[in-house]
Amino acid sequence: MAVFLWIFQFISPIMILFGGFYLLEDGVEPLVFILGGVSAVIGLVVGIVGWGDTVPPRWFWIKSSTELAGSRIMTAIGYAIQFFFIPAFVIGMIEYFG
């Protein structure tokens, strides 16, 4: 899972950019938003579960345990936002290249 999260952090800015451009177009189908919502829920779960893989070992912590607990929520929300743009990116690339 840690490898997936590491690779996803490099790919996600591209998906957010092109997925966002696709969502700004006129006539976007509601299916894109429904799939985006489902993907966001999956991203929320991935963020909660994968948070432990992105936290450095204890001797590198510079935050208190309370601040790290808050980071788990923000990490999960960040992954949810990133996953929301995946369907828009995929459908936009299919329409652009197809």
MOHURA-V911464 format. One record per pair of residues at least 6 apart in sequence whose ideal C-beta (glycine too) atoms are under 6 Angstrom apart, sorted by the first residue. I is the first residue (numbers start at 0). J is the second residue. D is the distance in whole Angstrom. If there is no record, write none. Layout:
BEGIN
i=[I/I]
j=[J/J]
d=[D/D]
END
This chain:
BEGIN
i=[0/0/1/4/4/11/14/14/14/15/17/17/18/18/18/21/21/22/31/31/31/34/35/35/38/38/38/38/39/39/39/41/42/42/42/43/43/45/46/46/46/47/50/50]
j=[49/52/52/49/52/81/84/85/88/84/88/91/84/87/88/87/91/87/86/87/90/86/83/86/82/83/85/86/79/82/83/82/78/79/82/75/79/78/74/75/78/75/71/74]
d=[6/6/4/5/6/4/5/6/4/5/5/6/3/4/4/5/3/5/6/5/6/4/4/5/4/6/5/6/4/5/4/6/4/4/3/5/4/5/5/3/3/5/5/5]
END
